[in-house]
Amino acid sequence: MALSYVRQAEDRGKYAKMAQEEGNYAYVVRQCQEAVELSLKACLGLRAFR
């Protein structure tokens, strides 16, 4: 499950980069926020299995 969160976070980063190139900065912020949240969930998920 943690790996899935990491992949989703990477996708959000790609979408953020595309949005930045288009000048859609509000969407960039939203996608980056989601990427951070997903990354944190991945870290916490891995920690739960230790």
Secondary structure by P-SEA (a helix, b strand, c coil): caaaaaaaaaaaaaaaaaaaaacaaaaaaaaaaaaaaaaaaaaaaaaaac
